[in-house]
Amino acid sequence: MRNAPHPEEVAKVVIESIHALKYGNHDLFRYPVGEDAKRYAEAKRKISGFELYSLVAERTISYQRN
């Protein structure tokens, strides 16, 4: 993955999520890591499921062509 987050960034978020569970602060079901995941989560809150699907499909197809 060309925009994948660095393994250290992923490990940091995993540790943060473990601490959140340990101390009773488990209000998150997903912990986005990296800018792509954060943008996707933001888009998911703002647009319809169909629009999001179309956006992801368009980006996937354009990525495969490059």
N, CA, C, O and CB atoms as a CASP TS submission, in Angstrom:
PFRMAT TS
TARGET T0000
AUTHOR 0000-0000-0000
METHOD Language model
MODEL 1
PARENT N/A
ATOM      1  N   MET     1       0.842  -1.175   0.000  1.00  0.00           N
ATOM      2  CA  MET     1       0.000   0.000   0.000  1.00  0.00           C
ATOM      3  C   MET     1       0.885   1.234   0.000  1.00  0.00           C
ATOM      4  O   MET     1       1.764   1.397   0.846  1.00  0.00           O
ATOM      5  CB  MET     1      -0.957   0.000   1.211  1.00  0.00           C
ATOM      6  N   ARG     2       0.637   2.065  -0.935  1.00  0.00           N
ATOM      7  CA  ARG     2       1.494   3.222  -1.102  1.00  0.00           C
ATOM      8  C   ARG     2       1.334   4.235   0.030  1.00  0.00           C
ATOM      9  O   ARG     2       2.303   4.913   0.371  1.00  0.00           O
ATOM     10  CB  ARG     2       1.206   3.881  -2.422  1.00  0.00           C
ATOM     11  N   ASN     3       0.153   4.361   0.620  1.00  0.00           N
ATOM     12  CA  ASN     3      -0.067   5.339   1.683  1.00  0.00           C
ATOM     13  C   ASN     3      -0.226   4.698   3.058  1.00  0.00           C
ATOM     14  O   ASN     3      -0.780   5.313   3.969  1.00  0.00           O
ATOM     15  CB  ASN     3      -1.286   6.163   1.370  1.00  0.00           C
ATOM     16  N   ALA     4       0.245   3.495   3.209  1.00  0.00           N
ATOM     17  CA  ALA     4       0.084   2.782   4.483  1.00  0.00           C
ATOM     18  C   ALA     4       0.850   3.502   5.593  1.00  0.00           C
ATOM     19  O   ALA     4       1.939   4.029   5.365  1.00  0.00           O
ATOM     20  CB  ALA     4       0.573   1.315   4.355  1.00  0.00           C
ATOM     21  N   PRO     5       0.273   3.520   6.792  1.00  0.00           N
ATOM     22  CA  PRO     5       0.981   4.145   7.909  1.00  0.00           C
ATOM     23  C   PRO     5       2.191   3.311   8.320  1.00  0.00           C
ATOM     24  O   PRO     5       2.244   2.106   8.072  1.00  0.00           O
ATOM     25  CB  PRO     5       0.037   4.333   9.105  1.00  0.00           C
ATOM     26  N   HIS     6       3.144   3.959   8.941  1.00  0.00           N
ATOM     27  CA  HIS     6       4.349   3.301   9.413  1.00  0.00           C
ATOM     28  C   HIS     6       3.983   2.330  10.546  1.00  0.00           C
ATOM     29  O   HIS     6       3.090   2.632  11.339  1.00  0.00           O
ATOM     30  CB  HIS     6       5.401   4.347   9.889  1.00  0.00           C
ATOM     31  N   PRO     7       4.645   1.187  10.638  1.00  0.00           N
ATOM     32  CA  PRO     7       4.328   0.215  11.688  1.00  0.00           C
ATOM     33  C   PRO     7       4.375   0.805  13.105  1.00  0.00           C
ATOM     34  O   PRO     7       3.594   0.400  13.966  1.00  0.00           O
ATOM     35  CB  PRO     7       5.285  -0.947  11.601  1.00  0.00           C
ATOM     36  N   GLU     8       5.268   1.742  13.348  1.00  0.00           N
ATOM     37  CA  GLU     8       5.343   2.363  14.677  1.00  0.00           C
ATOM     38  C   GLU     8       4.068   3.147  14.992  1.00  0.00           C
ATOM     39  O   GLU     8       3.611   3.169  16.135  1.00  0.00           O
ATOM     40  CB  GLU     8       6.569   3.292  14.766  1.00  0.00           C
ATOM     41  N   GLU     9       3.505   3.783  13.982  1.00  0.00           N
ATOM     42  CA  GLU     9       2.260   4.528  14.170  1.00  0.00           C
ATOM     43  C   GLU     9       1.115   3.556  14.507  1.00  0.00           C
ATOM     44  O   GLU     9       0.285   3.844  15.370  1.00  0.00           O
ATOM     45  CB  GLU     9       1.920   5.358  12.891  1.00  0.00           C
ATOM     46  N   VAL    10       1.079   2.426  13.832  1.00  0.00           N
ATOM     47  CA  VAL    10       0.058   1.409  14.103  1.00  0.00           C
ATOM     48  C   VAL    10       0.232   0.872  15.528  1.00  0.00           C
ATOM     49  O   VAL    10      -0.744   0.748  16.267  1.00  0.00           O
ATOM     50  CB  VAL    10       0.143   0.247  13.063  1.00  0.00           C
ATOM     51  N   ALA    11       1.453   0.560  15.906  1.00  0.00           N
ATOM     52  CA  ALA    11       1.721   0.033  17.248  1.00  0.00           C
ATOM     53  C   ALA    11       1.286   1.031  18.318  1.00  0.00           C
ATOM     54  O   ALA    11       0.728   0.639  19.343  1.00  0.00           O
ATOM     55  CB  ALA    11       3.218  -0.298  17.410  1.00  0.00           C
ATOM     56  N   LYS    12       1.536   2.310  18.087  1.00  0.00           N
ATOM     57  CA  LYS    12       1.143   3.348  19.050  1.00  0.00           C
ATOM     58  C   LYS    12      -0.375   3.348  19.258  1.00  0.00           C
ATOM     59  O   LYS    12      -0.848   3.448  20.390  1.00  0.00           O
ATOM     60  CB  LYS    12       1.615   4.742  18.565  1.00  0.00           C
ATOM     61  N   VAL    13      -1.130   3.235  18.174  1.00  0.00           N
ATOM     62  CA  VAL    13      -2.592   3.234  18.267  1.00  0.00           C
ATOM     63  C   VAL    13      -3.082   1.948  18.936  1.00  0.00           C
ATOM     64  O   VAL    13      -4.050   1.989  19.696  1.00  0.00           O
ATOM     65  CB  VAL    13      -3.228   3.385  16.861  1.00  0.00           C
ATOM     66  N   VAL    14      -2.445   0.826  18.675  1.00  0.00           N
ATOM     67  CA  VAL    14      -2.819  -0.427  19.336  1.00  0.00           C
ATOM     68  C   VAL    14      -2.629  -0.291  20.844  1.00  0.00           C
ATOM     69  O   VAL    14      -3.503  -0.681  21.618  1.00  0.00           O
ATOM     70  CB  VAL    14      -1.980  -1.614  18.787  1.00  0.00           C
ATOM     71  N   ILE    15      -1.499   0.256  21.259  1.00  0.00           N
ATOM     72  CA  ILE    15      -1.236   0.444  22.683  1.00  0.00           C
ATOM     73  C   ILE    15      -2.245   1.405  23.303  1.00  0.00           C
ATOM     74  O   ILE    15      -2.730   1.161  24.408  1.00  0.00           O
ATOM     75  CB  ILE    15       0.188   0.964  22.899  1.00  0.00           C
ATOM     76  N   GLU    16      -2.566   2.491  22.608  1.00  0.00           N
ATOM     77  CA  GLU    16      -3.569   3.439  23.107  1.00  0.00           C
ATOM     78  C   GLU    16      -4.924   2.752  23.282  1.00  0.00           C
ATOM     79  O   GLU    16      -5.626   3.004  24.261  1.00  0.00           O
ATOM     80  CB  GLU    16      -3.703   4.641  22.144  1.00  0.00           C
ATOM     81  N   SER    17      -5.288   1.890  22.343  1.00  0.00           N
ATOM     82  CA  SER    17      -6.583   1.210  22.442  1.00  0.00           C
ATOM     83  C   SER    17      -6.600   0.224  23.603  1.00  0.00           C
ATOM     84  O   SER    17      -7.628   0.067  24.262  1.00  0.00           O
ATOM     85  CB  SER    17      -6.905   0.482  21.134  1.00  0.00           C
ATOM     86  N   ILE    18      -5.484  -0.439  23.861  1.00  0.00           N
ATOM     87  CA  ILE    18      -5.397  -1.355  25.005  1.00  0.00           C
ATOM     88  C   ILE    18      -5.541  -0.587  26.310  1.00  0.00           C
ATOM     89  O   ILE    18      -6.246  -1.022  27.220  1.00  0.00           O
ATOM     90  CB  ILE    18      -4.061  -2.128  24.987  1.00  0.00           C
ATOM     91  N   HIS    19      -4.871   0.554  26.396  1.00  0.00           N
ATOM     92  CA  HIS    19      -4.984   1.384  27.594  1.00  0.00           C
ATOM     93  C   HIS    19      -6.415   1.874  27.777  1.00  0.00           C
ATOM     94  O   HIS    19      -6.913   1.916  28.902  1.00  0.00           O
ATOM     95  CB  HIS    19      -4.021   2.578  27.514  1.00  0.00           C
ATOM     96  N   ALA    20      -7.069   2.238  26.704  1.00  0.00           N
ATOM     97  CA  ALA    20      -8.455   2.705  26.791  1.00  0.00           C
ATOM     98  C   ALA    20      -9.352   1.605  27.346  1.00  0.00           C
ATOM     99  O   ALA    20     -10.209   1.871  28.188  1.00  0.00           O
ATOM    100  CB  ALA    20      -8.964   3.162  25.409  1.00  0.00           C
ATOM    101  N   LEU    21      -9.162   0.379  26.884  1.00  0.00           N
ATOM    102  CA  LEU    21      -9.959  -0.741  27.396  1.00  0.00           C
ATOM    103  C   LEU    21      -9.645  -1.018  28.864  1.00  0.00           C
ATOM    104  O   LEU    21     -10.542  -1.283  29.664  1.00  0.00           O
ATOM    105  CB  LEU    21      -9.705  -2.002  26.558  1.00  0.00           C
ATOM    106  N   LYS    22      -8.381  -0.955  29.200  1.00  0.00           N
ATOM    107  CA  LYS    22      -7.946  -1.248  30.565  1.00  0.00           C
ATOM    108  C   LYS    22      -8.547  -0.264  31.565  1.00  0.00           C
ATOM    109  O   LYS    22      -8.906  -0.643  32.680  1.00  0.00           O
ATOM    110  CB  LYS    22      -6.421  -1.216  30.653  1.00  0.00           C
ATOM    111  N   TYR    23      -8.652   0.999  31.159  1.00  0.00           N
ATOM    112  CA  TYR    23      -9.123   2.033  32.082  1.00  0.00           C
ATOM    113  C   TYR    23     -10.585   2.411  31.857  1.00  0.00           C
ATOM    114  O   TYR    23     -11.035   3.456  32.327  1.00  0.00           O
ATOM    115  CB  TYR    23      -8.261   3.265  31.951  1.00  0.00           C
ATOM    116  N   GLY    24     -11.320   1.575  31.147  1.00  0.00           N
ATOM    117  CA  GLY    24     -12.761   1.752  31.014  1.00  0.00           C
ATOM    118  C   GLY    24     -13.193   2.796  30.019  1.00  0.00           C
ATOM    119  O   GLY    24     -14.374   3.141  29.978  1.00  0.00           O
ATOM    120  N   ASN    25     -12.296   3.310  29.223  1.00  0.00           N
ATOM    121  CA  ASN    25     -12.640   4.320  28.215  1.00  0.00           C
ATOM    122  C   ASN    25     -12.695   3.646  26.847  1.00  0.00           C
ATOM    123  O   ASN    25     -11.841   3.896  25.996  1.00  0.00           O
ATOM    124  CB  ASN    25     -11.605   5.500  28.214  1.00  0.00           C
ATOM    125  N   HIS    26     -13.688   2.799  26.635  1.00  0.00           N
ATOM    126  CA  HIS    26     -13.763   2.027  25.392  1.00  0.00           C
ATOM    127  C   HIS    26     -14.956   2.458  24.553  1.00  0.00           C
ATOM    128  O   HIS    26     -15.758   1.630  24.121  1.00  0.00           O
ATOM    129  CB  HIS    26     -13.850   0.527  25.695  1.00  0.00           C
ATOM    130  N   ASP    27     -15.063   3.765  24.327  1.00  0.00           N
ATOM    131  CA  ASP    27     -16.175   4.275  23.533  1.00  0.00           C
ATOM    132  C   ASP    27     -15.924   4.199  22.033  1.00  0.00           C
ATOM    133  O   ASP    27     -16.837   4.447  21.246  1.00  0.00           O
ATOM    134  CB  ASP    27     -16.461   5.694  23.918  1.00  0.00           C
ATOM    135  N   LEU    28     -14.718   3.866  21.628  1.00  0.00           N
ATOM    136  CA  LEU    28     -14.405   3.734  20.206  1.00  0.00           C
ATOM    137  C   LEU    28     -14.437   2.260  19.807  1.00  0.00           C
ATOM    138  O   LEU    28     -13.946   1.393  20.531  1.00  0.00           O
ATOM    139  CB  LEU    28     -13.020   4.357  19.885  1.00  0.00           C
ATOM    140  N   PHE    29     -15.019   1.999  18.651  1.00  0.00           N
ATOM    141  CA  PHE    29     -15.015   0.645  18.119  1.00  0.00           C
ATOM    142  C   PHE    29     -13.914   0.462  17.087  1.00  0.00           C
ATOM    143  O   PHE    29     -13.458  -0.651  16.826  1.00  0.00           O
ATOM    144  CB  PHE    29     -16.366   0.314  17.506  1.00  0.00           C
ATOM    145  N   ARG    30     -13.501   1.580  16.508  1.00  0.00           N
ATOM    146  CA  ARG    30     -12.432   1.542  15.511  1.00  0.00           C
ATOM    147  C   ARG    30     -11.437   2.645  15.824  1.00  0.00           C
ATOM    148  O   ARG    30     -11.807   3.719  16.298  1.00  0.00           O
ATOM    149  CB  ARG    30     -12.996   1.698  14.067  1.00  0.00           C
ATOM    150  N   TYR    31     -10.190   2.369  15.557  1.00  0.00           N
ATOM    151  CA  TYR    31      -9.127   3.330  15.777  1.00  0.00           C
ATOM    152  C   TYR    31      -8.421   3.561  14.442  1.00  0.00           C
ATOM    153  O   TYR    31      -7.534   2.793  14.070  1.00  0.00           O
ATOM    154  CB  TYR    31      -8.127   2.833  16.876  1.00  0.00           C
ATOM    155  N   PRO    32      -8.805   4.603  13.726  1.00  0.00           N
ATOM    156  CA  PRO    32      -8.167   4.834  12.432  1.00  0.00           C
ATOM    157  C   PRO    32      -6.694   5.202  12.596  1.00  0.00           C
ATOM    158  O   PRO    32      -6.320   5.961  13.489  1.00  0.00           O
ATOM    159  CB  PRO    32      -8.900   5.937  11.670  1.00  0.00           C
ATOM    160  N   VAL    33      -5.883   4.653  11.722  1.00  0.00           N
ATOM    161  CA  VAL    33      -4.447   4.922  11.739  1.00  0.00           C
ATOM    162  C   VAL    33      -4.055   5.425  10.362  1.00  0.00           C
ATOM    163  O   VAL    33      -4.356   4.782   9.357  1.00  0.00           O
ATOM    164  CB  VAL    33      -3.623   3.648  12.134  1.00  0.00           C
ATOM    165  N   GLY    34      -3.395   6.550  10.307  1.00  0.00           N
ATOM    166  CA  GLY    34      -2.947   7.117   9.043  1.00  0.00           C
ATOM    167  C   GLY    34      -3.963   8.085   8.468  1.00  0.00           C
ATOM    168  O   GLY    34      -5.149   8.038   8.794  1.00  0.00           O
ATOM    169  N   GLU    35      -3.481   8.949   7.617  1.00  0.00           N
ATOM    170  CA  GLU    35      -4.323   9.996   7.040  1.00  0.00           C
ATOM    171  C   GLU    35      -5.441   9.450   6.165  1.00  0.00           C
ATOM    172  O   GLU    35      -6.549   9.985   6.178  1.00  0.00           O
ATOM    173  CB  GLU    35      -3.480  10.940   6.236  1.00  0.00           C
ATOM    174  N   ASP    36      -5.168   8.390   5.401  1.00  0.00           N
ATOM    175  CA  ASP    36      -6.213   7.811   4.548  1.00  0.00           C
ATOM    176  C   ASP    36      -7.388   7.305   5.381  1.00  0.00           C
ATOM    177  O   ASP    36      -8.547   7.552   5.047  1.00  0.00           O
ATOM    178  CB  ASP    36      -5.640   6.665   3.701  1.00  0.00           C
ATOM    179  N   ALA    37      -7.082   6.602   6.457  1.00  0.00           N
ATOM    180  CA  ALA    37      -8.138   6.062   7.320  1.00  0.00           C
ATOM    181  C   ALA    37      -8.926   7.180   7.986  1.00  0.00           C
ATOM    182  O   ALA    37     -10.144   7.084   8.132  1.00  0.00           O
ATOM    183  CB  ALA    37      -7.541   5.137   8.385  1.00  0.00           C
ATOM    184  N   LYS    38      -8.234   8.236   8.390  1.00  0.00           N
ATOM    185  CA  LYS    38      -8.910   9.367   9.036  1.00  0.00           C
ATOM    186  C   LYS    38      -9.820  10.092   8.042  1.00  0.00           C
ATOM    187  O   LYS    38     -10.932  10.490   8.390  1.00  0.00           O
ATOM    188  CB  LYS    38      -7.874  10.350   9.625  1.00  0.00           C
ATOM    189  N   ARG    39      -9.347  10.262   6.812  1.00  0.00           N
ATOM    190  CA  ARG    39     -10.185  10.908   5.777  1.00  0.00           C
ATOM    191  C   ARG    39     -11.399  10.039   5.445  1.00  0.00           C
ATOM    192  O   ARG    39     -12.499  10.558   5.257  1.00  0.00           O
ATOM    193  CB  ARG    39      -9.354  11.175   4.486  1.00  0.00           C
ATOM    194  N   TYR    40     -11.208   8.734   5.373  1.00  0.00           N
ATOM    195  CA  TYR    40     -12.301   7.811   5.088  1.00  0.00           C
ATOM    196  C   TYR    40     -13.357   7.890   6.194  1.00  0.00           C
ATOM    197  O   TYR    40     -14.553   7.959   5.910  1.00  0.00           O
ATOM    198  CB  TYR    40     -11.769   6.365   4.947  1.00  0.00           C
ATOM    199  N   ALA    41     -12.913   7.880   7.448  1.00  0.00           N
ATOM    200  CA  ALA    41     -13.847   7.953   8.579  1.00  0.00           C
ATOM    201  C   ALA    41     -14.625   9.264   8.548  1.00  0.00           C
ATOM    202  O   ALA    41     -15.826   9.279   8.815  1.00  0.00           O
ATOM    203  CB  ALA    41     -13.092   7.815   9.916  1.00  0.00           C
ATOM    204  N   GLU    42     -13.953  10.354   8.229  1.00  0.00           N
ATOM    205  CA  GLU    42     -14.618  11.661   8.142  1.00  0.00           C
ATOM    206  C   GLU    42     -15.644  11.668   7.000  1.00  0.00           C
ATOM    207  O   GLU    42     -16.758  12.165   7.163  1.00  0.00           O
ATOM    208  CB  GLU    42     -13.572  12.789   7.932  1.00  0.00           C
ATOM    209  N   ALA    43     -15.259  11.120   5.859  1.00  0.00           N
ATOM    210  CA  ALA    43     -16.180  11.064   4.712  1.00  0.00           C
ATOM    211  C   ALA    43     -17.395  10.206   5.057  1.00  0.00           C
ATOM    212  O   ALA    43     -18.519  10.530   4.675  1.00  0.00           O
ATOM    213  CB  ALA    43     -15.461  10.498   3.454  1.00  0.00           C
ATOM    214  N   LYS    44     -17.162   9.118   5.775  1.00  0.00           N
ATOM    215  CA  LYS    44     -18.244   8.205   6.150  1.00  0.00           C
ATOM    216  C   LYS    44     -19.296   8.914   7.008  1.00  0.00           C
ATOM    217  O   LYS    44     -20.481   8.588   6.941  1.00  0.00           O
ATOM    218  CB  LYS    44     -17.680   6.992   6.905  1.00  0.00           C
ATOM    219  N   ARG    45     -18.857   9.875   7.806  1.00  0.00           N
ATOM    220  CA  ARG    45     -19.792  10.633   8.641  1.00  0.00           C
ATOM    221  C   ARG    45     -20.557  11.688   7.848  1.00  0.00           C
ATOM    222  O   ARG    45     -21.646  12.099   8.250  1.00  0.00           O
ATOM    223  CB  ARG    45     -19.046  11.298   9.780  1.00  0.00           C
ATOM    224  N   LYS    46     -19.992  12.127   6.722  1.00  0.00           N
ATOM    225  CA  LYS    46     -20.552  13.281   6.012  1.00  0.00           C
ATOM    226  C   LYS    46     -21.370  12.951   4.769  1.00  0.00           C
ATOM    227  O   LYS    46     -22.216  13.748   4.364  1.00  0.00           O
ATOM    228  CB  LYS    46     -19.456  14.182   5.622  1.00  0.00           C
ATOM    229  N   ILE    47     -21.133  11.789   4.156  1.00  0.00           N
ATOM    230  CA  ILE    47     -21.826  11.497   2.903  1.00  0.00           C
ATOM    231  C   ILE    47     -22.571  10.167   3.007  1.00  0.00           C
ATOM    232  O   ILE    47     -22.340   9.383   3.927  1.00  0.00           O
ATOM    233  CB  ILE    47     -20.829  11.465   1.725  1.00  0.00           C
ATOM    234  N   SER    48     -23.454   9.931   2.064  1.00  0.00           N
ATOM    235  CA  SER    48     -24.245   8.697   2.075  1.00  0.00           C
ATOM    236  C   SER    48     -23.369   7.486   1.762  1.00  0.00           C
ATOM    237  O   SER    48     -22.262   7.613   1.240  1.00  0.00           O
ATOM    238  CB  SER    48     -25.401   8.790   1.064  1.00  0.00           C
ATOM    239  N   GLY    49     -23.897   6.317   2.095  1.00  0.00           N
ATOM    240  CA  GLY    49     -23.191   5.075   1.817  1.00  0.00           C
ATOM    241  C   GLY    49     -22.909   4.884   0.337  1.00  0.00           C
ATOM    242  O   GLY    49     -21.829   4.433  -0.044  1.00  0.00           O
ATOM    243  N   PHE    50     -23.881   5.228  -0.495  1.00  0.00           N
ATOM    244  CA  PHE    50     -23.695   5.098  -1.945  1.00  0.00           C
ATOM    245  C   PHE    50     -22.583   6.026  -2.437  1.00  0.00           C
ATOM    246  O   PHE    50     -21.742   5.627  -3.242  1.00  0.00           O
ATOM    247  CB  PHE    50     -25.012   5.408  -2.688  1.00  0.00           C
ATOM    248  N   GLU    51     -22.587   7.266  -1.947  1.00  0.00           N
ATOM    249  CA  GLU    51     -21.544   8.216  -2.359  1.00  0.00           C
ATOM    250  C   GLU    51     -20.168   7.738  -1.916  1.00  0.00           C
ATOM    251  O   GLU    51     -19.193   7.850  -2.660  1.00  0.00           O
ATOM    252  CB  GLU    51     -21.826   9.614  -1.780  1.00  0.00           C
ATOM    253  N   LEU    52     -20.094   7.207  -0.708  1.00  0.00           N
ATOM    254  CA  LEU    52     -18.814   6.705  -0.201  1.00  0.00           C
ATOM    255  C   LEU    52     -18.346   5.513  -1.034  1.00  0.00           C
ATOM    256  O   LEU    52     -17.176   5.436  -1.410  1.00  0.00           O
ATOM    257  CB  LEU    52     -18.935   6.304   1.289  1.00  0.00           C
ATOM    258  N   TYR    53     -19.256   4.590  -1.320  1.00  0.00           N
ATOM    259  CA  TYR    53     -18.923   3.440  -2.145  1.00  0.00           C
ATOM    260  C   TYR    53     -18.399   3.897  -3.511  1.00  0.00           C
ATOM    261  O   TYR    53     -17.396   3.380  -4.002  1.00  0.00           O
ATOM    262  CB  TYR    53     -20.153   2.526  -2.315  1.00  0.00           C
ATOM    263  N   SER    54     -19.082   4.865  -4.115  1.00  0.00           N
ATOM    264  CA  SER    54     -18.678   5.377  -5.425  1.00  0.00           C
ATOM    265  C   SER    54     -17.287   6.001  -5.365  1.00  0.00           C
ATOM    266  O   SER    54     -16.467   5.793  -6.259  1.00  0.00           O
ATOM    267  CB  SER    54     -19.696   6.408  -5.933  1.00  0.00           C
ATOM    268  N   LEU    55     -17.026   6.764  -4.311  1.00  0.00           N
ATOM    269  CA  LEU    55     -15.725   7.411  -4.146  1.00  0.00           C
ATOM    270  C   LEU    55     -14.615   6.369  -4.010  1.00  0.00           C
ATOM    271  O   LEU    55     -13.574   6.476  -4.660  1.00  0.00           O
ATOM    272  CB  LEU    55     -15.738   8.337  -2.918  1.00  0.00           C
ATOM    273  N   VAL    56     -14.839   5.371  -3.169  1.00  0.00           N
ATOM    274  CA  VAL    56     -13.831   4.324  -2.972  1.00  0.00           C
ATOM    275  C   VAL    56     -13.622   3.531  -4.259  1.00  0.00           C
ATOM    276  O   VAL    56     -12.485   3.232  -4.623  1.00  0.00           O
ATOM    277  CB  VAL    56     -14.250   3.377  -1.826  1.00  0.00           C
ATOM    278  N   ALA    57     -14.703   3.191  -4.946  1.00  0.00           N
ATOM    279  CA  ALA    57     -14.592   2.441  -6.205  1.00  0.00           C
ATOM    280  C   ALA    57     -13.811   3.243  -7.240  1.00  0.00           C
ATOM    281  O   ALA    57     -12.957   2.695  -7.937  1.00  0.00           O
ATOM    282  CB  ALA    57     -15.991   2.088  -6.753  1.00  0.00           C
ATOM    283  N   GLU    58     -14.098   4.527  -7.342  1.00  0.00           N
ATOM    284  CA  GLU    58     -13.404   5.388  -8.301  1.00  0.00           C
ATOM    285  C   GLU    58     -11.911   5.443  -7.993  1.00  0.00           C
ATOM    286  O   GLU    58     -11.085   5.344  -8.900  1.00  0.00           O
ATOM    287  CB  GLU    58     -14.002   6.806  -8.287  1.00  0.00           C
ATOM    288  N   ARG    59     -11.564   5.600  -6.721  1.00  0.00           N
ATOM    289  CA  ARG    59     -10.149   5.664  -6.342  1.00  0.00           C
ATOM    290  C   ARG    59      -9.453   4.328  -6.562  1.00  0.00           C
ATOM    291  O   ARG    59      -8.288   4.293  -6.957  1.00  0.00           O
ATOM    292  CB  ARG    59     -10.009   6.087  -4.879  1.00  0.00           C
ATOM    293  N   THR    60     -10.157   3.232  -6.310  1.00  0.00           N
ATOM    294  CA  THR    60      -9.568   1.908  -6.485  1.00  0.00           C
ATOM    295  C   THR    60      -9.292   1.652  -7.956  1.00  0.00           C
ATOM    296  O   THR    60      -8.227   1.155  -8.321  1.00  0.00           O
ATOM    297  CB  THR    60     -10.490   0.819  -5.915  1.00  0.00           C
ATOM    298  N   ILE    61     -10.248   1.991  -8.788  1.00  0.00           N
ATOM    299  CA  ILE    61     -10.074   1.797 -10.231  1.00  0.00           C
ATOM    300  C   ILE    61      -8.948   2.658 -10.768  1.00  0.00           C
ATOM    301  O   ILE    61      -8.136   2.185 -11.563  1.00  0.00           O
ATOM    302  CB  ILE    61     -11.368   2.112 -10.976  1.00  0.00           C
ATOM    303  N   SER    62      -8.884   3.928 -10.346  1.00  0.00           N
ATOM    304  CA  SER    62      -7.804   4.813 -10.835  1.00  0.00           C
ATOM    305  C   SER    62      -6.453   4.351 -10.320  1.00  0.00           C
ATOM    306  O   SER    62      -5.452   4.510 -11.019  1.00  0.00           O
ATOM    307  CB  SER    62      -8.055   6.274 -10.405  1.00  0.00           C
ATOM    308  N   TYR    63      -6.388   3.778  -9.105  1.00  0.00           N
ATOM    309  CA  TYR    63      -5.144   3.266  -8.559  1.00  0.00           C
ATOM    310  C   TYR    63      -4.664   2.065  -9.372  1.00  0.00           C
ATOM    311  O   TYR    63      -3.469   1.935  -9.635  1.00  0.00           O
ATOM    312  CB  TYR    63      -5.321   2.882  -7.082  1.00  0.00           C
ATOM    313  N   GLN    64      -5.583   1.192  -9.769  1.00  0.00           N
ATOM    314  CA  GLN    64      -5.221  -0.001 -10.515  1.00  0.00           C
ATOM    315  C   GLN    64      -4.714   0.345 -11.910  1.00  0.00           C
ATOM    316  O   GLN    64      -3.933  -0.409 -12.489  1.00  0.00           O
ATOM    317  CB  GLN    64      -6.410  -0.939 -10.609  1.00  0.00           C
ATOM    318  N   ARG    65      -5.147   1.468 -12.448  1.00  0.00           N
ATOM    319  CA  ARG    65      -4.705   1.877 -13.785  1.00  0.00           C
ATOM    320  C   ARG    65      -3.280   2.425 -13.761  1.00  0.00           C
ATOM    321  O   ARG    65      -2.585   2.365 -14.775  1.00  0.00           O
ATOM    322  CB  ARG    65      -5.657   2.930 -14.359  1.00  0.00           C
ATOM    323  N   ASN    66      -2.840   2.951 -12.640  1.00  0.00           N
ATOM    324  CA  ASN    66      -1.495   3.568 -12.549  1.00  0.00           C
ATOM    325  C   ASN    66      -0.428   2.567 -12.391  1.00  0.00           C
ATOM    326  O   ASN    66       0.747   2.926 -12.302  1.00  0.00           O
ATOM    327  CB  ASN    66      -1.417   4.528 -11.414  1.00  0.00           C
TER
END
